Amino acid sequence: MKILDWYILKRYLLTFLMMLLLFIPIGITVNLAEKIGKILEKEVPFGEVVLFYLDFTVYFAHLLFPLFLFLSVIFFTSKLANNTEVIAFLSSGVSFSRFLRPYMIGATVVAILALILGMYLAPEASKGFNDFDYKYFKNNKKAVETGSVYRQINDHDFIYVSSFDAKKRMGQNFTLEHVVDNKMVYKMSARNIRYIEKDSVYRMVDYVKRIIGENNDEFITQRRKDTIFSFDLEDLTPLEYIAETLTYSDLNQFIEKEKERGSSSIGRYELVKYRKWSLPVSVYILTIIAVAVSSKKRRGGMGVNLAFGVSIAMVFVFFDKIFGVMAEQSDFSPLVAVWFPNIIFGVLAAYLLYHARR
């Protein structure tokens, strides 16, 4: 590798690292300032606070990964251009494609890091982050309860809860319907159902079982009933962040399981799955756009490049969010929703790169 390659690659990675080190402490400070009162009020152990902010660091970095990368490339490339270093490189006979090569090597390093982060580290961090958040900060009922759940858990059984408290592991207004050949055989209901981890059983309060007969129905009632069901606790808790807390292999298994049960949230889960692959690709696209935009020396200096770069980043995030919401709330394909922004900005990257070479 030539001196030029090492020079640019080192600046690429160091500037990206410095951008992370600059913004992550700001994010931690803002979050801590917002929650320090509750932390002190609840006397949260110091060790748990440290672990929470370690998870927060990974969660925050993964969330804003493309933006940090884009701004860091624009920043140091604009600096090279303002110091006429880019002109010196190209005037020495180096083609623009050759000038771009160390950027692509750096993008490969960052893309691999983004892939590992998205597949394994970010899900664990997201789980720790959300668990801590629910445990200490979301005390009101609306914060810890999900909406109603109705799903098929096997060929014959359907379950329903009007809401589920993730903190207490308790569902309200539980029913289980057992259907054979489109006819209900029996129906269980309870005012609430709670998972008792110590005994690995579900405890139902105000339990009623109605057995459907040809002429008369039989009712069995108990004030409290402990039993074992074939469904898992997660079947009652389709928390919005559940897909984000699963590693890639676990997420694939979870999606297949949800498809078999006819879940209405498949689009949301597949969106998370496809984003794990689209993020590393966006690293290359944003790197090319950033280099093409900032490699020319402009009259306004670095500020113009940064302003233009921030504008492009905001449009990228806007497209990503809009299509993400469409996939979650409608039948719009999650695959198209995830990859469409990359395709649009890939075309933009090719256009800007063509004119930058000229």
Disulfide bonds with the S-S distance in Angstrom:
none
